[in-house]
Amino acid sequence: MKALSRRKSQQVGRRCGQTAILLFVAGALFCIGCKKQPVEVLIDLSRIAGQSRDSIEAVHGKPMVCAEAITGPECKYSDGNLRIIYLGDTAIMIFFRPQDSIPLDDRAIERIGFQGEPFIRNPGGYEYRALKGKNSVTIIADDDNHVYRYEVRNYNVEI
């Protein structure tokens, strides 16, 4: 009788052990699927806002063209996809138009180096406030709900 109950407990132990392993593997696979995959940063605008013209040109090269705007020079970089308006020597407004089709979603902000939750969310775009200091970001969408343009305003300087 003792040998029979020992054998049954071993069988139950094997079945429970196999079930436990399967549950562990299934849980691990589920957790892997839940993790946010990293987003490719197209251009880190968080590192440009509020920076000097010299430091921006060190990274993006000389501008293609500059023209006078109300506050100061407005310069175009990178085939015209990046425009920066300066006040004195400081980048206060940045406009970036991605070349590739990017969906307008909650991760669109990460593609330009910022993190945060939208302050305003509507079909035409999202607006973020007080990011990394005194920056606000507006993401404007096209008719297909893809990012048309990013606008970054730096309020660390007064106009």
Rosetta blueprint (number, residue, H / E / L):
1 M L
2 K H
3 A H
4 L H
5 S H
6 R H
7 R H
8 K H
9 S H
10 Q H
11 Q H
12 V H
13 G H
14 R H
15 R H
16 C H
17 G H
18 Q H
19 T H
20 A H
21 I H
22 L H
23 L H
24 F H
25 V H
26 A H
27 G H
28 A H
29 L H
30 F H
31 C H
32 I H
33 G H
34 C H
35 K L
36 K L
37 Q L
38 P L
39 V L
40 E L
41 V L
42 L L
43 I L
44 D L
45 L H
46 S H
47 R H
48 I L
49 A L
50 G L
51 Q L
52 S E
53 R H
54 D H
55 S H
56 I H
57 E H
58 A H
59 V H
60 H H
61 G L
62 K L
63 P L
64 M L
65 V E
66 C E
67 A E
68 E E
69 A L
70 I L
71 T L
72 G L
73 P E
74 E E
75 C E
76 K E
77 Y E
78 S H
79 D H
80 G H
81 N L
82 L E
83 R E
84 I E
85 I E
86 Y E
87 L E
88 G L
89 D L
90 T E
91 A E
92 I E
93 M E
94 I E
95 F E
96 F E
97 R L
98 P L
99 Q L
100 D L
101 S L
102 I L
103 P E
104 L L
105 D L
106 D L
107 R L
108 A H
109 I H
110 E H
111 R H
112 I H
113 G L
114 F L
115 Q L
116 G L
117 E L
118 P L
119 F L
120 I E
121 R E
122 N E
123 P L
124 G L
125 G E
126 Y E
127 E E
128 Y E
129 R E
130 A E
131 L E
132 K L
133 G L
134 K L
135 N E
136 S E
137 V E
138 T E
139 I E
140 I E
141 A E
142 D L
143 D L
144 D L
145 N L
146 H E
147 V E
148 Y E
149 R E
150 Y E
151 E E
152 V E
153 R E
154 N E
155 Y L
156 N L
157 V L
158 E L
159 I L
